Amino acid sequence: MSTVDSATLLIDGPWQHRFVAANGARFHVAVAGPDDRDAPLVVLLHGVPELWWAWRHQIPALAEAGYRVAALDVRGTGGSDKPPQGYDVPTLSNDVAGVIRSLGAPGAAVVGSGTGGEIAWAMGALHPDVTLAVAALAAPHPLDVRANVLASFQPTALRRLAYLQLPSAPERAMTQGDLVHRMLADWGGSPTWADASVVEVYRDAARIPFAAHSELQQLRWLLRSAPRLDGRRYAQGLERAVPLPVLQVHGGRDGLRPAARSALTPGVRARVSSSYRYELLPDAGHFPAEEQPERVTGLLLEWLAQVLSPSASPRP
């Protein structure tokens, strides 16, 4: 197996690559839009097995609309640091809050997909001081998931997630085998939505030293923490959420999570949302920003125009 230098994934485009310090680590962000700290900030968080490049379609469109955009490599992926620990959602949300502050913004709309969507939900509860609004793609609210874990995943996805709990073998399958391709194909709306060039980018991302293990640690924590004290503390933190504007987007063909279990249940909605919009994309899978980029970009632009403005400020 050949490893990959993370610098090769600083892909050129209508954005700039920056490194910022936050929460005791260094993070890579692809930034675009006005070079003005008063411009409204939108932070984009990818899921597993992606990296910042998952938002390549949305970054230029949001920047052109006047938003300051920061697509983050979350801890353990791409050009960001890959420490041996810190892959629990509270730490990952601390990372994002620190990045927002390091970028000099008083607050941001946080948009996440997949595991990035889980972090976005957590931001609204754990860091309402820097979170103006939350958009979650392919990510039911974690309190709804914890209320009924088995119903929150497709049966075939549960078997894959169980396999990912094993030590070492899944890492080898990501770096030496076809596990990255299988995740993209099986969880997407169509087995062929990701062409060879897309698969190669994410396969290379997994081959960066320590990246595959770090990504899998995110998934392992999500499943293993539920009965533990750290998981219970996380759930208690989610229950103290400050209601914020929320956009939720789900693919009707999501191979990881069934559409019927994706929308907020009434009790959770009353706790976390001051205004709520749910959009189902019937033909999309678990990666809607890449599978249906024009539709997702349009939804984000329309929603952001309603909830974020240059005069917006974080809640006290």
Residue pairs with C-beta under 8 A, 6 or more apart in sequence:
1 175
1 176
1 207
2 207
3 207
3 208
3 209
4 204
4 205
4 207
4 208
5 208
6 28
6 78
6 79
6 208
6 211
7 79
8 204
9 51
9 53
9 78
9 79
9 201
9 204
9 205
9 208
10 17
10 28
10 79
11 53
11 56
11 201
13 30
13 56
13 59
13 60
14 32
14 59
14 60
14 63
15 30
15 31
15 32
15 59
15 60
15 63
15 69
15 71
16 30
16 31
16 32
17 28
17 29
17 30
17 31
17 79
18 28
18 29
18 30
18 31
19 26
19 27
19 28
19 29
19 79
20 26
20 27
20 29
20 99
20 102
20 103
21 27
21 98
21 102
22 95
22 97
22 98
22 99
22 101
22 102
23 91
23 94
23 95
23 97
23 98
25 75
25 80
25 81
25 83
25 86
25 95
26 80
26 81
27 72
27 73
27 75
27 80
27 81
27 95
27 99
28 52
28 72
28 73
28 78
28 79
28 80
29 52
29 70
29 71
29 72
29 73
29 99
29 103
30 52
30 53
30 55
30 59
30 70
30 71
31 68
31 69
31 70
31 71
31 103
32 59
32 60
32 62
32 63
32 68
32 69
33 39
33 62
33 63
33 66
33 67
33 68
33 69
34 63
34 66
34 67
34 68
36 68
37 68
37 103
37 104
37 105
38 310
39 66
39 67
39 68
39 310
40 66
40 67
40 68
40 108
40 109
40 132
40 304
40 308
40 309
40 310
40 312
41 67
41 68
41 69
41 70
41 100
41 103
41 105
41 107
41 108
41 109
42 62
42 67
42 68
42 69
42 70
42 108
42 109
42 111
42 304
42 308
43 70
43 71
43 72
43 96
43 99
43 100
43 108
43 109
43 110
43 111
44 52
44 55
44 58
44 59
44 69
44 70
44 71
44 72
44 111
44 112
44 116
45 72
45 74
45 96
45 110
45 111
45 112
45 113
45 116
45 117
45 119
45 120
46 52
46 53
46 54
46 55
46 71
46 72
46 73
46 74
46 77
46 112
46 113
46 114
46 116
47 54
47 112
47 113
47 114
47 115
47 116
47 117
47 138
47 139
47 286
47 287
48 114
48 115
48 183
48 215
48 216
48 218
48 219
49 174
49 180
49 183
49 184
49 202
49 205
49 206
49 215
50 77
50 113
50 114
50 202
50 205
50 287
50 290
51 73
51 77
51 78
51 201
51 202
51 205
52 71
52 72
52 73
52 78
53 71
53 78
53 201
54 71
54 113
54 287
54 289
54 290
55 71
55 289
57 289
57 290
57 293
57 294
57 296
57 297
58 69
58 289
58 293
58 296
58 297
58 300
59 69
59 71
61 297
61 301
62 69
62 297
62 300
62 301
62 304
63 69
65 301
65 304
65 305
67 304
67 308
68 103
68 105
70 99
70 103
70 108
72 80
72 96
72 99
73 79
73 80
74 80
74 92
74 95
74 96
74 115
74 116
74 119
74 218
75 81
75 82
75 83
75 86
75 87
75 91
75 92
75 95
75 214
76 82
76 83
76 87
76 210
76 211
76 213
76 214
76 215
76 217
76 218
77 205
77 208
77 211
77 214
77 215
78 205
78 208
78 211
82 208
82 209
82 210
82 211
82 214
86 92
86 95
87 214
87 217
87 218
87 220
87 221
88 221
88 225
88 230
88 234
89 118
89 119
89 122
89 142
89 221
89 222
89 234
90 122
90 126
90 230
90 233
90 234
90 237
92 119
92 122
92 218
93 119
93 122
93 123
93 126
93 127
94 126
94 127
96 110
96 119
96 123
96 127
97 123
97 126
97 127
97 129
97 130
97 131
100 107
100 108
100 130
101 130
105 130
106 130
106 313
106 314
107 129
107 130
107 131
107 132
107 312
107 313
107 314
108 130
108 131
108 132
109 131
109 132
109 133
109 134
109 135
109 304
109 307
109 308
110 119
110 120
110 123
110 124
110 131
110 133
110 134
110 135
111 120
111 134
111 135
111 137
111 300
112 118
112 119
112 120
112 121
112 134
112 135
112 136
112 137
112 139
113 136
113 137
113 138
113 139
113 287
113 288
113 289
114 137
114 138
114 139
114 256
114 286
114 287
115 139
115 218
115 219
115 222
116 139
117 136
117 137
117 138
117 139
118 136
118 139
118 142
118 222
120 134
120 135
120 136
120 139
121 134
121 136
121 139
121 141
121 142
121 238
121 272
122 142
122 234
122 237
122 238
123 130
123 131
123 134
124 131
124 134
124 241
124 242
124 244
124 246
124 272
125 237
125 238
125 239
125 240
125 241
125 242
125 272
126 237
126 238
128 241
128 242
128 244
128 314
128 315
129 314
129 315
129 316
130 314
131 244
131 314
132 244
132 245
132 307
132 308
132 312
132 313
132 314
132 315
133 244
133 245
133 246
133 247
133 303
133 304
133 307
133 308
134 244
134 245
134 246
134 247
134 272
135 246
135 247
135 248
135 249
135 300
135 303
136 246
136 247
136 248
136 249
137 248
137 249
137 250
137 288
137 289
137 296
138 249
138 250
138 251
138 254
138 256
138 257
138 285
138 286
138 287
138 288
139 248
140 152
140 250
140 257
140 261
140 262
140 263
140 264
141 238
141 264
141 265
141 268
141 272
142 234
142 235
142 238
143 235
143 238
143 239
143 268
143 271
144 152
144 261
144 264
144 265
144 268
145 152
146 226
146 235
147 265
148 261
149 226
150 158
151 258
151 261
152 257
152 258
152 261
153 161
153 256
153 257
153 258
154 254
154 255
154 256
154 257
154 258
156 186
156 255
157 186
157 187
157 255
157 256
157 257
160 182
160 183
160 186
161 219
161 223
163 169
163 170
164 170
164 216
164 219
164 220
165 220
165 223
165 224
170 179
170 212
170 216
171 212
171 213
171 216
173 179
174 180
174 206
174 212
174 215
174 216
175 206
175 207
175 212
180 199
180 202
180 203
180 206
181 194
181 199
181 203
184 193
184 194
184 198
184 199
184 202
184 287
185 191
185 192
185 193
185 194
186 255
187 254
187 255
187 256
187 285
187 286
187 287
188 194
188 253
188 255
188 285
188 286
188 287
188 291
189 251
189 252
189 253
189 254
189 255
189 283
189 284
189 285
189 286
189 291
190 253
190 285
190 291
193 285
193 287
193 290
193 291
194 202
194 287
194 290
198 290
205 211
206 212
206 215
224 231
225 231
225 234
238 272
239 271
241 271
241 272
242 315
243 271
243 272
243 273
243 274
244 272
244 273
244 274
244 315
245 273
245 274
245 275
245 276
245 303
245 306
245 307
246 264
246 272
246 273
246 274
246 275
246 276
246 277
247 277
247 279
247 299
247 300
247 303
248 262
248 263
248 264
248 276
248 277
248 278
248 279
249 278
249 279
249 280
249 281
249 288
249 296
249 299
250 257
250 259
250 262
250 263
250 278
250 279
250 280
250 281
250 288
251 259
251 280
251 281
251 282
251 283
251 284
251 285
251 286
251 287
251 288
251 291
252 259
252 280
252 281
252 282
252 283
252 284
253 282
253 283
253 284
253 285
254 262
254 284
254 285
254 286
255 285
255 286
256 286
257 286
259 280
262 280
263 278
264 272
264 273
264 276
264 278
269 276
275 307
277 303
279 299
281 288
281 292
281 295
281 296
283 291
283 292
284 291
284 292
284 295
285 291
288 295
288 296
289 296
